[in-house]
């Protein structure tokens, strides 16, 4: 007895449809797994692992080889997508002839896009942590099965790219830093609060790229003590200074011979019963710590922590004294100005009304930008006088005015070839445009 061809065709059609649905589910699994494992918070997963969560430990282990994980999931996804499309095309060709290819293309594109890409990835993105914990054991098996194949594919791809002079094995950590910078820019919330948080996070990433000379206190602005003076005079100088650690010099200010901590001086005063003549300033001082001006902020911050020091003397390549840098200076690069009751907002700046400022030529642009959010460039110079000389390509005369970077600069006082005082006026947008 022969079988009914119609019923055979119906059963074949039903089987094919069920098979396609299974393949679509698998495709959704691969797509969602990739998104979930990529988007899940690394910090929370590490915390869960420390709490003893074995699934979280498995997720972290899988993500240690992210290229292998993504390769295996992509391979699985492509296999089921191509197979589903091929089966659908075969069915529809039998039903509609050559037009079945067109119908299969439209139907499978919509099915794969909606149910195997957008839907699972949207869900996985919003519930990344829970989903990654759920699918981690299954993904481990996928990686074990497809891992060797993806290794071979990766080897072939790298070899092919090398033929065109592209070596992906030389990708540096810089690309990861760019990803972090992008994530920082996407940070959202209350405007003022977010601006401060972004500034802090950007500063942390820049610590390894900024040299000490860009933030140091220039030697002209350093409060120093002449060790050759009498103890009484030195104590008077210490009391006038707002700082707790002061460099000591002898013969000339280039010759730094020690560092005096005010606390040590007070202890010596107490032990001597207030008899200043019995105090030996040299014995109270510490040996100065000299560092090159090309040291990065990150390296110097680490060095401060290791040596438990708070101040260092900055020198140039010839060993000449350039200035000082403190732990507070580096921390201020991250969190902004840290003022106490003895600090002056910006030394050398005086507001004279109507949005004008009288500025000493030695004031650094970094201090002005931090205090007033001016945004003046400082790549080729460090002081406000340096900016004017650089932009004007001259040493201006008293009474000359310049318009640079949205500001008006009036030369108020000059001593020989040094610009002493400048009147700075931030311009409004309409004034800049005019």
MILOTI-836359 format. One record per residue: residue in three letters; x, y, z of N, C-alpha, C in turn. Coordinates in steps of 0.05 Angstrom, whole numbers, padded with zeros to 5 digits, always signed. Example, Ala and Ser with C-alpha at 12.3 -4.5 7.8 and 13.67 -1.06 7.14 Angstrom:
ala+00264-00114+00156+00246-00090+00156+00264-00066+00156ser+00257-00045+00142+00273-00021+00143+00258+00001+00157
//
This chain:
unk+00017-00024+00000+00000+00000+00000+00018+00025+00000unk+00014+00042-00021+00031+00066-00023+00021+00088-00005unk+00041+00104+00004+00034+00126+00022+00022+00149+00007unk+00006+00164+00020-00007+00187+00008+00013+00210+00005unk+00018+00219-00020+00039+00240-00025+00031+00266-00012unk+00005+00272-00009-00003+00297+00003+00003+00297+00033unk-00004+00274+00046+00002+00273+00075+00032+00273+00081unk+00047+00260+00062+00077+00260+00065+00088+00288+00063unk+00076+00303+00044+00085+00331+00040+00078+00348+00064unk+00054+00343+00075+00046+00358+00099+00064+00353+00123unk+00070+00328+00127+00087+00321+00150+00116+00332+00146unk+00125+00331+00120+00151+00343+00115+00151+00373+00120unk+00129+00386+00112+00127+00415+00116+00127+00422+00146unk+00111+00406+00162+00109+00411+00190+00137+00406+00204unk+00150+00385+00196+00176+00379+00207+00196+00402+00201unk+00195+00412+00176+00213+00433+00168+00208+00459+00184unk+00182+00465+00188+00175+00489+00203+00184+00487+00231unk+00180+00464+00244+00189+00459+00271+00219+00462+00273unk+00233+00450+00253+00262+00451+00253+00272+00480+00250unk+00258+00496+00233+00266+00524+00230+00262+00540+00257unk+00239+00534+00271+00234+00547+00296+00255+00541+00317unk+00264+00515+00317+00285+00507+00335+00311+00522+00329unk+00317+00525+00303+00341+00539+00295+00339+00569+00302unk+00315+00581+00300+00312+00609+00308+00316+00612+00338unk+00307+00593+00354+00311+00594+00383+00341+00593+00389unk+00355+00575+00375+00384+00573+00379+00398+00599+00371unk+00389+00610+00349+00401+00636+00340+00397+00657+00361unk+00373+00658+00372+00367+00678+00394+00385+00673+00418unk+00390+00647+00424+00407+00640+00446+00436+00651+00442unk+00446+00646+00418+00474+00655+00412+00476+00686+00412unk+00456+00699+00400+00457+00729+00399+00454+00741+00427unk+00435+00731+00443+00430+00741+00470+00454+00735+00488unk+00466+00711+00485+00488+00704+00502+00512+00723+00498unk+00517+00729+00473+00539+00748+00467+00535+00775+00480unk+00511+00786+00478+00504+00812+00489+00505+00811+00520unk+00494+00790+00532+00493+00788+00561+00521+00786+00573unk+00537+00768+00562+00564+00764+00573+00582+00789+00568unk+00577+00804+00547+00592+00828+00542+00583+00851+00560unk+00557+00853+00564+00546+00876+00579+00546+00873+00609unk+00548+00849+00619+00547+00844+00648+00569+00859+00662unk+00563+00871+00685+00583+00886+00700+00605+00869+00711unk+00629+00876+00703+00653+00861+00713+00656+00863+00743unk+00651+00887+00753+00654+00892+00782+00635+00875+00798unk+00609+00874+00789+00589+00859+00804+00595+00829+00802unk+00605+00820+00779+00611+00792+00776+00634+00784+00794unk+00654+00801+00796+00677+00795+00813+00668+00794+00842unk+00650+00813+00850+00639+00813+00877+00624+00788+00883unk+00607+00779+00864+00592+00754+00868+00610+00730+00870unk+00632+00730+00854+00651+00707+00855+00664+00706+00883unk+00671+00729+00894+00683+00730+00921+00663+00721+00942unk+00637+00724+00936+00617+00715+00955+00612+00685+00953unk+00625+00672+00933+00622+00643+00930+00604+00634+00908unk+00595+00652+00891+00576+00645+00869+00592+00631+00847unk+00587+00605+00843+00602+00590+00823+00596+00598+00794unk+00570+00606+00790+00562+00615+00763+00577+00640+00756unk+00580+00659+00775+00594+00684+00770+00624+00678+00764unk+00635+00659+00778+00663+00651+00773+00666+00640+00745unk+00646+00625+00736+00647+00614+00709+00644+00636+00688unk+00627+00656+00693+00624+00678+00675+00651+00693+00673unk+00664+00698+00695+00690+00712+00695+00711+00696+00680unk+00710+00670+00683+00730+00653+00669+00725+00653+00639unk+00700+00652+00631+00693+00653+00603+00703+00680+00590unk+00699+00702+00605+00706+00728+00595+00736+00734+00595unk+00751+00717+00608+00780+00720+00607+00791+00717+00578unk+00777+00700+00563+00784+00696+00534+00760+00706+00518unk+00756+00732+00518+00732+00743+00505+00732+00738+00475unk+00756+00739+00462+00757+00733+00433+00748+00705+00427unk+00756+00686+00443+00748+00658+00439+00718+00654+00444unk+00707+00668+00464+00679+00667+00470+00662+00678+00447unk+00669+00702+00438+00654+00715+00416+00656+00699+00391unk+00680+00688+00385+00684+00672+00361+00666+00647+00361unk+00665+00633+00384+00648+00609+00385+00619+00616+00382unk+00609+00637+00395+00581+00645+00393+00574+00654+00365unk+00592+00669+00352+00587+00678+00324+00586+00654+00305unk+00604+00635+00309+00604+00611+00292+00577+00596+00295unk+00569+00591+00320+00543+00578+00324+00520+00593+00312unk+00521+00620+00316+00499+00637+00305+00497+00635+00275unk+00520+00637+00262+00521+00635+00233+00512+00608+00222unk+00520+00587+00236+00512+00560+00228+00481+00557+00228unk+00468+00564+00250+00439+00560+00252+00424+00579+00234unk+00435+00604+00230+00421+00623+00213+00422+00614+00183unk+00445+00604+00175+00447+00595+00147+00430+00570+00143unk+00431+00552+00163+00415+00527+00160+00385+00533+00159unk+00376+00552+00177+00348+00559+00177+00340+00572+00150unk+00356+00589+00139+00350+00601+00113+00350+00581+00091unk+00368+00562+00091+00369+00541+00071+00345+00523+00071unk+00336+00515+00095+00312+00498+00098+00287+00513+00089unk+00285+00539+00097+00262+00555+00089+00261+00558+00059unk+00284+00563+00047+00286+00566+00017+00277+00541+00003unk+00286+00518+00013+00278+00492+00001+00248+00488+00002unk+00235+00494+00024+00206+00490+00027+00191+00508+00008unk+00199+00534+00008+00184+00553-00008+00188+00550-00038unk+00211+00539-00046+00215+00533-00075+00197+00510-00084unk+00193+00490-00066+00174+00469-00073+00146+00479-00075unk+00139+00500-00059+00112+00510-00059+00107+00530-00081unk+00127+00548-00086+00122+00570-00105+00142+00571-00128unk+00159+00551-00130+00178+00551-00152+00200+00570-00147unk+00211+00582-00169+00234+00601-00166+00227+00625-00149unk+00202+00633-00148+00194+00656-00131+00198+00650-00102unk+00200+00624-00095+00205+00617-00067+00230+00628-00055unk+00251+00633-00072+00276+00644-00063+00271+00673-00052unk+00255+00689-00067+00248+00716-00059+00233+00716-00033unk+00212+00698-00031+00196+00696-00007+00212+00688+00017unk+00230+00668+00013+00247+00659+00035+00265+00681+00045unk+00276+00697+00027+00294+00719+00034+00279+00739+00052unk+00255+00747+00043+00239+00767+00059+00231+00756+00086unk+00220+00731+00086+00209+00720+00110+00232+00715+00131unk+00253+00702+00122+00275+00695+00140+00290+00720+00150unk+00292+00741+00133+00305+00765+00142+00289+00778+00166unk+00263+00779+00162+00246+00790+00183+00246+00773+00209unk+00245+00747+00205+00244+00728+00228+00271+00730+00244unk+00293+00729+00229+00319+00730+00242+00324+00757+00255unk+00316+00778+00242+00321+00805+00253+00305+00810+00278unk+00279+00803+00278+00262+00808+00301+00267+00789+00324unk+00265+00762+00317+00265+00742+00339+00292+00731+00346unk+00312+00734+00328+00338+00723+00334+00360+00744+00339unk+00353+00770+00334+00373+00791+00338+00363+00812+00357unk+00343+00828+00348+00334+00851+00364+00322+00843+00390unk+00303+00824+00390+00289+00816+00414+00308+00804+00435unk+00324+00783+00429+00342+00772+00449+00364+00791+00459unk+00374+00808+00441+00395+00826+00448+00384+00849+00466unk+00360+00858+00460+00348+00878+00477+00343+00868+00505unk+00332+00844+00507+00328+00831+00533+00354+00827+00548unk+00374+00816+00533+00400+00810+00546+00414+00836+00556unk+00410+00858+00541+00423+00883+00549+00412+00893+00575unk+00385+00891+00579+00372+00901+00603+00374+00882+00627unk+00378+00856+00621+00381+00836+00643+00406+00820+00640unk+00428+00835+00634+00453+00822+00628+00464+00805+00650unk+00463+00814+00675+00475+00800+00697+00460+00773+00702unk+00434+00774+00704+00418+00750+00709+00420+00730+00687unk+00419+00740+00662+00420+00722+00639+00448+00709+00636unk+00469+00725+00641+00496+00713+00638+00501+00691+00659unk+00490+00694+00683+00492+00673+00703+00477+00648+00694unk+00454+00652+00681+00437+00630+00673+00449+00614+00650unk+00461+00628+00630+00470+00614+00606+00500+00607+00607unk+00514+00614+00628+00543+00609+00629+00550+00580+00625unk+00537+00560+00638+00544+00532+00633+00540+00523+00604unk+00519+00532+00591+00514+00525+00563+00535+00537+00545unk+00542+00562+00550+00562+00576+00534+00589+00562+00537unk+00595+00552+00561+00621+00537+00564+00622+00513+00545unk+00599+00499+00542+00599+00476+00524+00601+00485+00495unk+00589+00507+00488+00591+00518+00461+00620+00524+00455unk+00634+00536+00474+00662+00544+00470+00680+00518+00468unk+00674+00498+00484+00689+00473+00482+00685+00460+00454unk+00661+00461+00443+00655+00449+00418+00667+00465+00394unk+00661+00491+00394+00669+00508+00372+00696+00521+00375unk+00707+00520+00400+00732+00534+00405+00755+00527+00386unk+00761+00501+00381+00783+00494+00363+00779+00505+00335unk+00754+00505+00326+00748+00516+00299+00754+00546+00298unk+00745+00560+00319+00749+00589+00319+00778+00596+00321unk+00795+00579+00334+00823+00584+00336+00836+00582+00308unk+00827+00562+00293+00837+00559+00265+00829+00583+00248unk+00803+00591+00251+00793+00614+00236+00809+00639+00242unk+00814+00644+00268+00829+00667+00277+00857+00667+00265unk+00870+00644+00265+00897+00641+00254+00897+00648+00225unk+00877+00638+00210+00875+00644+00181+00871+00674+00176unk+00853+00686+00192+00847+00714+00189+00871+00731+00194unk+00886+00725+00216+00910+00741+00223+00931+00738+00201unk+00934+00714+00191+00953+00709+00169+00946+00725+00144unk+00920+00725+00138+00910+00739+00114+00915+00769+00117unk+00909+00780+00142+00913+00809+00146+00943+00817+00145unk+00960+00799+00153+00989+00805+00152+00998+00809+00124unk+00985+00795+00105+00992+00799+00076+00988+00828+00068unk+00970+00842+00082+00965+00870+00075+00978+00889+00096unk+00996+00879+00112+01011+00895+00130+00996+00902+00156unk+00975+00887+00163+00960+00892+00187+00965+00871+00207unk+00976+00879+00231+00982+00860+00252+00964+00866+00276unk+00942+00851+00280+00924+00857+00302+00935+00848+00329unk+00956+00834+00329+00968+00825+00355+00983+00848+00369unk+00986+00871+00354+01001+00894+00365+00982+00915+00376unk+00957+00908+00380+00938+00927+00392+00946+00933+00420unk+00948+00958+00427+00958+00966+00454+00935+00973+00472unk+00943+00979+00497+00923+00986+00517+00909+01012+00511unk+00920+01028+00493+00908+01053+00486+00880+01050+00476unk+00874+01028+00461+00847+01025+00451+00828+01020+00474unk+00837+01007+00495+00819+01003+00518+00814+01029+00533unk+00835+01046+00534+00831+01072+00546+00811+01089+00531unk+00811+01086+00504+00792+01101+00488+00763+01091+00494unk+00760+01065+00498+00734+01055+00506+00725+01066+00532unk+00744+01068+00551+00737+01080+00577+00729+01110+00574unk+00744+01124+00557+00737+01152+00553+00709+01155+00541unk+00703+01137+00522+00677+01137+00510+00655+01132+00531unk+00660+01113+00549+00641+01107+00570+00637+01130+00589unk+00658+01145+00594+00657+01168+00611+00639+01190+00599unk+00643+01194+00572+00627+01214+00558+00597+01207+00558unk+00591+01181+00559+00563+01173+00558+00550+01174+00586unk+00566+01179+00606+00555+01181+00634+00534+01203+00636unk+00511+01197+00646+00489+01217+00647+00480+01221+00676unk+00467+01244+00680+00456+01250+00707+00453+01280+00710unk+00450+01291+00734+00448+01320+00739+00472+01334+00727unk+00468+01355+00711+00488+01367+00694+00514+01374+00710unk+00511+01390+00731+00535+01400+00746+00550+01376+00759unk+00534+01358+00771+00547+01335+00784+00561+01317+00763unk+00549+01313+00740+00561+01296+00720+00586+01309+00708unk+00586+01336+00705+00609+01349+00695+00633+01345+00714unk+00628+01347+00739+00650+01343+00759+00660+01315+00758unk+00641+01295+00756+00649+01267+00756+00665+01261+00731unk+00656+01272+00708+00671+01267+00683+00699+01279+00684unk+00701+01303+00695+00727+01316+00698+00746+01299+00715unk+00736+01288+00737+00752+01272+00754+00761+01246+00740unk+00743+01233+00727+00749+01208+00713+00769+01212+00690unk+00765+01234+00675+00784+01240+00654+00812+01245+00665unk+00813+01260+00688+00839+01266+00700+00853+01241+00709unk+00839+01221+00719+00851+01196+00727+00864+01182+00703unk+00850+01182+00680+00860+01169+00656+00884+01184+00645unk+00886+01210+00650+00908+01226+00639+00933+01226+00657unk+00932+01214+00680+00954+01215+00699+00980+01205+00686unk+00978+01184+00669+01001+01172+00657+01011+01188+00633unk+00996+01209+00624+01004+01224+00601+01013+01252+00607unk+01010+01260+00632+01017+01288+00640+01044+01287+00656unk+01062+01305+00649+01088+01306+00663+01086+01325+00686unk+01105+01321+00705+01106+01337+00729+01109+01367+00723unk+01125+01374+00702+01130+01402+00696+01104+01417+00689unk+01083+01403+00681+01058+01416+00674+01042+01425+00698unk+01047+01413+00721+01031+01420+00745+01048+01430+00768unk+01074+01429+00765+01092+01437+00788+01089+01466+00795unk+01096+01473+00819+01098+01501+00828+01125+01512+00819unk+01124+01532+00802+01149+01543+00791+01167+01555+00813unk+01193+01553+00809+01212+01562+00830+01207+01591+00839unk+01197+01607+00821+01192+01635+00828+01170+01638+00849unk+01152+01618+00849+01129+01619+00867+01132+01601+00891unk+01156+01589+00895+01160+01571+00917+01168+01586+00942unk+01155+01581+00964+01164+01592+00990+01188+01576+01000unk+01211+01590+01002+01235+01576+01011+01248+01591+01034unk+01265+01577+01049+01278+01588+01072+01308+01588+01068unk+01320+01611+01074+01350+01613+01073+01361+01602+01099unk+01374+01579+01097+01384+01565+01121+01406+01581+01135unk+01418+01600+01121+01440+01616+01133+01430+01637+01152unk+01404+01643+01152+01393+01663+01170+01392+01652+01198unk+01387+01670+01217+01386+01662+01245+01360+01646+01250unk+01361+01630+01272+01337+01613+01278+01313+01630+01282unk+01316+01653+01295+01293+01671+01300+01281+01681+01274unk+01298+01688+01254+01288+01697+01228+01275+01675+01213unk+01286+01651+01215+01275+01627+01201+01247+01622+01212unk+01244+01623+01238+01218+01618+01251+01198+01639+01241unk+01206+01664+01239+01189+01685+01229+01180+01679+01200unk+01199+01670+01184+01192+01663+01156+01173+01639+01155unk+01177+01620+01172+01159+01596+01173+01131+01605+01181unk+01128+01623+01200+01102+01632+01209+01087+01647+01187unk+01102+01661+01170+01090+01676+01148+01080+01658+01125unk+01091+01634+01124+01084+01616+01102+01059+01600+01108unk+01042+01595+01088+01018+01579+01092+01024+01549+01090unk+01049+01541+01085+01056+01514+01079+01068+01500+01103unk+01066+01473+01105+01076+01458+01127+01104+01446+01121unk+01111+01446+01095+01138+01435+01087+01151+01456+01070unk+01175+01463+01077+01189+01485+01063+01217+01477+01055unk+01225+01482+01029+01253+01476+01021+01272+01496+01034unk+01296+01486+01040+01317+01502+01051+01339+01506+01031unk+01349+01531+01027+01371+01536+01008+01394+01549+01022unk+01417+01547+01009+01442+01558+01021+01458+01571+00998unk+01469+01595+01003+01485+01610+00984+01469+01621+00961unk+01454+01604+00946+01436+01614+00925+01412+01595+00924unk+01390+01606+00913+01365+01591+00913+01365+01566+00895unk+01385+01563+00879+01388+01539+00863+01398+01515+00879unk+01411+01522+00902+01424+01502+00919+01405+01493+00942unk+01388+01474+00936+01369+01464+00956+01384+01444+00973unk+01385+01449+01000+01400+01431+01017+01383+01414+01036unk+01357+01420+01037+01340+01404+01056+01311+01412+01054unk+01295+01398+01069+01267+01404+01072+01260+01406+01101unk+01246+01427+01109+01239+01431+01137+01209+01427+01140unk+01202+01409+01159+01174+01404+01165+01167+01421+01190unk+01147+01437+01188+01139+01456+01210+01134+01440+01236unk+01123+01416+01234+01118+01400+01258+01144+01394+01273unk+01165+01387+01258+01191+01382+01271+01202+01407+01285unk+01197+01430+01273+01207+01455+01285+01191+01461+01310unk+01165+01456+01310+01149+01461+01334+01157+01443+01357unk+01163+01417+01350+01172+01398+01371+01198+01407+01383unk+01216+01417+01366+01242+01426+01376+01239+01450+01394unk+01221+01468+01387+01215+01492+01403+01205+01484+01430unk+01187+01464+01431+01175+01454+01456+01196+01441+01473unk+01213+01425+01461+01234+01411+01477+01255+01430+01488unk+01260+01452+01473+01280+01471+01482+01269+01492+01501unk+01243+01490+01507+01231+01509+01525+01228+01537+01513unk+01228+01538+01487+01225+01564+01473+01251+01578+01468unk+01274+01564+01474+01300+01577+01470+01309+01572+01441unk+01306+01592+01425+01311+01589+01396+01340+01584+01390unk+01358+01595+01406+01387+01591+01400+01396+01562+01402unk+01381+01546+01417+01388+01518+01421+01379+01500+01397unk+01363+01512+01379+01352+01496+01357+01371+01496+01333unk+01377+01472+01323+01394+01469+01300+01377+01462+01276unk+01372+01481+01259+01354+01478+01236+01364+01456+01217unk+01390+01454+01214+01402+01433+01196+01395+01405+01205unk+01397+01401+01232+01391+01374+01242+01361+01367+01240unk+01344+01388+01239+01315+01383+01237+01306+01377+01208unk+01323+01386+01189+01315+01383+01161+01319+01355+01151unk+01304+01348+01130+01307+01322+01117+01321+01326+01091unk+01334+01305+01081+01348+01306+01055+01327+01311+01033unk+01332+01329+01015+01313+01335+00993+01311+01311+00974unk+01288+01307+00963+01283+01286+00943+01280+01299+00916unk+01300+01294+00898+01300+01306+00872+01288+01287+00851unk+01271+01298+00834+01258+01282+00813+01260+01297+00787unk+01262+01283+00764+01263+01297+00738+01236+01308+00730unk+01236+01330+00715+01211+01343+00707+01194+01327+00688unk+01207+01306+00676+01192+01290+00656+01178+01266+00669unk+01179+01264+00696+01164+01243+00710+01134+01247+00706unk+01120+01225+00700+01091+01228+00697+01077+01229+00724unk+01053+01240+00724+01038+01243+00749+01032+01216+00761unk+01026+01196+00744+01020+01169+00754+01044+01157+00768unk+01068+01159+00756+01092+01148+00768+01098+01163+00794unk+01095+01190+00794+01101+01205+00818+01081+01199+00841unk+01056+01195+00834+01036+01188+00854+01044+01162+00867unk+01052+01142+00851+01061+01116+00862+01086+01120+00880unk+01104+01137+00871+01129+01142+00886+01123+01155+00913unk+01104+01174+00913+01096+01187+00938+01085+01166+00958unk+01069+01148+00948+01057+01127+00965+01079+01108+00976unk+01098+01100+00959+01118+01081+00967+01137+01094+00987unk+01145+01119+00983+01164+01132+01001+01151+01146+01024unk+01124+01148+01024+01109+01162+01044+01118+01191+01047unk+01123+01203+01024+01131+01231+01023+01108+01248+01012unk+01109+01274+01017+01089+01292+01007+01099+01314+00989unk+01126+01316+00986+01137+01338+00970+01163+01328+00957unk+01168+01338+00933+01193+01331+00918+01203+01355+00904unk+01229+01357+00900+01242+01379+00885+01245+01371+00856unk+01235+01388+00838+01236+01382+00810+01261+01395+00797unk+01275+01379+00782+01299+01389+00768+01297+01382+00738unk+01312+01398+00722+01312+01392+00693+01335+01373+00686unk+01339+01369+00660+01360+01350+00651+01388+01357+00659unk+01392+01384+00666+01419+01393+00674+01422+01393+00704unk+01401+01385+00718+01403+01385+00748+01395+01411+00760unk+01385+01430+00744+01378+01456+00755+01350+01455+00768unk+01347+01471+00789+01322+01472+00804+01301+01485+00788unk+01278+01471+00783+01256+01481+00767+01231+01489+00784unk+01227+01474+00806+01204+01480+00823+01199+01457+00842unk+01175+01455+00853+01168+01433+00871+01142+01421+00863unk+01137+01397+00871+01111+01384+00867+01103+01370+00893unk+01078+01372+00900+01069+01360+00925+01047+01339+00918unk+01042+01322+00938+01020+01302+00935+00994+01316+00930unk+00990+01339+00943+00965+01354+00940+00962+01364+00911unk+00984+01372+00898+00983+01381+00871+00972+01359+00852unk+00981+01334+00857+00972+01312+00840+00943+01305+00845unk+00935+01305+00871+00908+01299+00878+00889+01321+00867unk+00898+01346+00866+00882+01367+00855+00877+01364+00825unk+00896+01350+00812+00892+01344+00784+00868+01326+00780unk+00861+01311+00800+00838+01292+00799+00813+01304+00809unk+00814+01315+00833+00789+01324+00847+00785+01355+00845unk+00804+01370+00834+00801+01399+00834+00815+01411+00858unk+00814+01437+00860+00828+01451+00881+00819+01442+00909unk+00839+01438+00926+00834+01431+00954+00845+01454+00971unk+00827+01471+00979+00834+01496+00994+00830+01492+01024unk+00848+01503+01039+00843+01505+01068+00841+01534+01076unk+00840+01540+01103+00836+01567+01112+00859+01585+01106unk+00882+01573+01099+00906+01590+01094+00911+01594+01064unk+00896+01580+01047+00900+01582+01019+00888+01608+01007unk+00902+01619+00988+00891+01641+00972+00879+01629+00947unk+00855+01639+00938+00841+01627+00916+00860+01623+00892unk+00870+01644+00881+00892+01643+00861+00910+01667+00867unk+00934+01661+00877+00953+01683+00883+00960+01698+00858unk+00959+01725+00859+00966+01741+00836+00943+01748+00818unk+00918+01743+00827+00894+01750+00812+00876+01767+00829unk+00867+01789+00818+00849+01807+00832+00826+01815+00814unk+00801+01811+00823+00778+01819+00807+00774+01849+00810unk+00771+01863+00787+00769+01893+00789+00742+01903+00779unk+00722+01885+00778+00695+01893+00772+00689+01891+00742unk+00662+01888+00737+00652+01887+00709+00666+01864+00693unk+00671+01842+00707+00682+01819+00693+00710+01821+00685unk+00725+01839+00697+00754+01843+00690+00771+01832+00713unk+00795+01823+00706+00814+01812+00726+00841+01823+00721unk+00854+01832+00743+00882+01841+00742+00899+01817+00750unk+00916+01808+00731+00930+01783+00734+00960+01787+00732unk+00975+01776+00751+01004+01776+00751+01013+01758+00728unk+01033+01767+00713+01042+01752+00689+01052+01725+00696unk+01060+01720+00721+01071+01694+00728+01050+01673+00736unk+01025+01682+00737+01003+01663+00744+01000+01642+00722unk+00998+01617+00730+00996+01596+00710+00968+01594+00698unk+00967+01586+00673+00942+01583+00659+00926+01560+00672unk+00940+01540+00681+00927+01517+00694+00911+01527+00718unk+00922+01545+00734+00908+01555+00758+00883+01572+00749unk+00887+01588+00729+00864+01605+00719+00842+01587+00708unk+00849+01567+00692+00828+01549+00681+00813+01534+00703unk+00828+01526+00723+00815+01511+00745+00796+01529+00761unk+00805+01553+00767+00790+01570+00784+00766+01583+00770unk+00770+01591+00745+00749+01606+00731+00737+01592+00707unk+00746+01567+00701+00736+01551+00679+00739+01566+00652unk+00762+01577+00648+00766+01594+00624+00773+01577+00599unk+00786+01555+00601+00792+01539+00578+00814+01550+00560unk+00833+01565+00572+00855+01575+00556+00875+01553+00550unk+00886+01552+00526+00906+01531+00519+00932+01535+00534unk+00946+01513+00540+00971+01515+00554+00992+01494+00544unk+00989+01486+00519+01007+01466+00508+01035+01477+00504unk+01038+01502+00496+01065+01513+00489+01076+01532+00509unk+01062+01536+00531+01070+01556+00552+01055+01549+00577unk+01064+01560+00600+01050+01553+00625+01038+01577+00639unk+01048+01601+00633+01038+01625+00647+01022+01643+00628unk+01007+01662+00640+00991+01680+00624+01009+01698+00607unk+01032+01706+00618+01051+01722+00603+01062+01706+00579unk+01067+01681+00584+01077+01663+00562+01057+01661+00540unk+01031+01660+00546+01010+01658+00526+01011+01683+00508unk+01013+01706+00520+01012+01731+00505+01037+01734+00487unk+01060+01727+00498+01085+01728+00482+01083+01708+00458unk+01073+01684+00464+01072+01664+00443+01052+01672+00421unk+01029+01682+00429+01008+01689+00409+01015+01715+00393unk+01028+01734+00407+01034+01759+00393+01061+01758+00379unk+01077+01737+00385+01104+01735+00373+01121+01760+00378unk+01117+01771+00402+01132+01795+00409+01131+01799+00439unk+01147+01818+00449+01145+01826+00477+01129+01853+00478unk+01104+01852+00485+01086+01876+00482+01095+01899+00499unk+01086+01923+00490+01091+01947+00505+01066+01953+00523unk+01070+01969+00544+01048+01977+00562+01028+01992+00545unk+01002+01985+00549+00981+01998+00534+00971+01982+00510unk+00986+01962+00501+00977+01946+00479+00955+01927+00488unk+00938+01920+00469+00916+01902+00475+00915+01880+00454unk+00906+01856+00463+00905+01833+00445+00879+01818+00449unk+00869+01805+00428+00846+01788+00430+00854+01760+00422unk+00854+01742+00442+00861+01714+00437+00840+01696+00451unk+00832+01675+00437+00816+01653+00450+00792+01663+00465unk+00779+01684+00455+00755+01694+00469+00760+01712+00493unk+00785+01723+00495+00792+01741+00517+00806+01766+00506unk+00804+01787+00521+00819+01811+00515+00841+01814+00536unk+00865+01819+00527+00888+01821+00545+00900+01849+00542unk+00900+01865+00563+00912+01892+00563+00937+01892+00580unk+00960+01901+00568+00985+01901+00582+00985+01926+00600unk+00986+01921+00626+00985+01943+00646+01012+01951+00656unk+01030+01931+00660+01056+01937+00671+01077+01918+00660unk+01100+01930+00653+01122+01914+00642+01148+01923+00655unk+01165+01904+00662+01191+01911+00674+01213+01898+00657unk+01228+01914+00644+01248+01905+00624+01233+01888+00603unk+01241+01862+00601+01228+01845+00581+01207+01826+00593unk+01200+01832+00617+01181+01815+00631+01154+01829+00634unk+01132+01815+00626+01105+01825+00629+01097+01821+00659unk+01092+01842+00673+01087+01840+00702+01057+01838+00708unk+01040+01855+00695+01012+01855+00701+00995+01857+00676unk+00974+01841+00674+00956+01841+00651+00927+01843+00661unk+00911+01859+00647+00883+01861+00653+00869+01842+00633unk+00855+01822+00644+00843+01801+00628+00812+01805+00629unk+00800+01805+00605+00771+01809+00604+00759+01786+00587unk+00744+01768+00599+00730+01747+00583+00709+01761+00566unk+00708+01755+00540+00689+01767+00521+00664+01750+00519unk+00642+01764+00514+00617+01750+00508+00617+01739+00480unk+00599+01720+00474+00599+01707+00448+00595+01727+00425unk+00577+01747+00429+00572+01767+00408+00596+01785+00404unk+00612+01790+00425+00636+01806+00423+00658+01791+00407unk+00660+01765+00412+00679+01749+00398+00672+01748+00368unk+00646+01744+00362+00637+01742+00334+00642+01768+00319unk+00639+01791+00334+00643+01817+00321+00672+01822+00315
//
